[in-house]
Amino acid sequence: MRLFLAIGRIALLSFKGIAILLILTSILSGCGYRRIGSGASLPVHIHTIAIPTFQNTSLRYKVEQRFTAAVIDEFLRRARSLRITSDPAGADAVLTGTIKHVYRAGGILDNTGRNRVFEVVIVLGVTMRDVKNKKVMFDNQGFVFKGEYELSDDPVSFFNEDDPAVDRIARDFAQSLVTTILDGI
């Protein structure tokens, strides 16, 4: 009987010891947790990001302004500790972008064979440079974003959905880009 009690005490002590050791190890080592959107992947010397108006090599009118505004809005919303400007002078980093292609493709046909749902495809290139260290921090020349819109059957209530589709694509692009830059994902 005493043997069973002794084994039980040793097992209980070893369980408590292991539990305490695991807790101490996790506290002392840290778990690598960080808040998403905190900008932890940016170098510590970057406080100001310049985002000049994107270039537009497509034939689509003023699409570069929508994408630039969406990126600036997303940075302002997500990275309040950063200062965003359009002037590269005095900035710690410069984010440049180019709208390469904007095209529409037919998607779904109706009973008469006409396109009713169209797809807008926008191809972009983006580069972010560290001005102080004179190095490229981020470069992706092959961003492809797509969005759909539907044409109305009623000609009286016709509303061009092309522009709202481009605005939705710009917001999606900005969210993806800012997440990638701030979180290094």
N, C-alpha and C positions, 0 to 999 in steps of 0.2 A: 504494500500500500504506500509506504513511504517512497518507494521508487517511482511510482506513478505521480505523486505530488512533486517530487524533485524534477521530473521530466516536464511536467506541466509548468512549473515556475520558470525553468530555463526557456521553454518555448515561448512563454508570455514575455519574458524579458527580451528575448531575441526579436520578437515581433515588434515590441515597443522601440527597441534600439534601431531596427531597420526603418521603422516609420519615421523616427526622429532624424535619422541620417538622410533619408530621402527628402524630408522637408527642408533641412538645412542645405542640402546640395542644391535644391531648386531655388531657394532664396539667394544663396550666394552666387550661383552661376548666372542667374537671370534666364528668362525664357525667350528672349529675342522679340518680345512683344513691342509693337509700336503702333501708334494710331495712324490709320490710313489717311492720306491727304495732308500729312504733317510736313511734307517736303523733306523728309529725312534723307532722301537720296541725293539732294542738292548739296554741293559744297557749302561749307559754313560761311564763306565770304560773299555769297550771292544774296544780295538784299534787294536789288533792282533788276528787273527784266524789261528790256525794250522789245516791243512787238510792233514793228512798222507794218504798214498796210501790205498785205500779201501781194505778190505779183500775179498777174492773170495772163496766161498765154493761150487761154481758151477763147472762143468767140462769144462767150456768155457775158452779157453786160453787168457790171458791178457785183459779180459774185464774190470777188475778192474782199469787198467791204463787209459782206455778210459773214464770211468765214473769219476775218480778222476780228470783228466785233464779238463773235461768239467765243473765240479763244480768250480775248481780253475779259469778257464777262465771266467766263469759267474760272480764270485765274483769280479774279477779284472775289468770286464767291468761295473758292476753295483754299486760297493761300493768302489769308489776310495779313500775314506777316511780311509778305513781299510787296514791293512797290512796283507798279506796272506803269510804263510810259511808252510813248510811241517814238521817242527820240533816242537813238543809240548812244549819243554823247553822254557820258557819265554813268552809263548802265554797266552792271556787272556781267550781264549775259544778254545776248541778242537772239531772239527767235524770229527766223525768217521763214516764209512759206511761199509756195508757188502753186496756183491752180493750173494744172496741166491740161486736163480735159474735162469737159462737161458734155455729156450726151444723153439723149433720150432713147429708150428702146421700148418697143411695144411689148406688152405682157400678155394680157388676157383678152380674148376676142368675145364679142357678144354673138347673138343668134344670126345677125346679118353679116358677120365676118369682119366687123370694124373693131379696132382696138378700143377697149374701155378702160383698162388699167395700164398705165405706163410706168416705166422704171426710169428714174434719173440716176445716172452713174457719174460720180465726180472723182477724179484722180488728182492727188495732191502730193507735193514734196515739202518736207519740213526739216529745217536744220536749226539747232540751238548751239551757239558758240559761247564759251567762257572767254570773256574779253581779257581778264587779268592774266590767265594762263595761256591764252591764245591757242585753245584747243577745242575741238568739236565734242560737245557733251552728248548730243543726240542728233541722229540723222536717219531719216526714213524718206526716201524719194518715191515710195510706192504705196502710199495710203490710198485705198479704194473704199469709198463709201457709197451706199446705194439707198434709194428710197422710192416708194411707190406712191402714185396718186391715181384717182379714178375720175373719169369724165362723167358728167351728168347726162342723163338721157333727155332731159327737158331743156330745150334751147333757151327758154325764158329765164331759168334759174342758173344758166351757165356761169361758172366762176372758174377762172384759170387757177388750177391747183398746182401748177408748176412752181411758182414762187414759194408757197408754203412748204412744198416738199423740199426745196433747196434749203429753206430755213431749218427744217427738222434735221436734214443731213448735216448742216453746219453745227447744230447743237450736239449731235451725236459725235461728230468728229472732234469738237472741242473737249467734250467729256473724256473721250478716249486719249487724246493727246495730253491733256493736263494730268490725267491719272498716270500715264506712262512717265511723264517728266517728274512729277512730284513723288511718286512711289517707286519708280524704277521697276515697274512690273513689265 
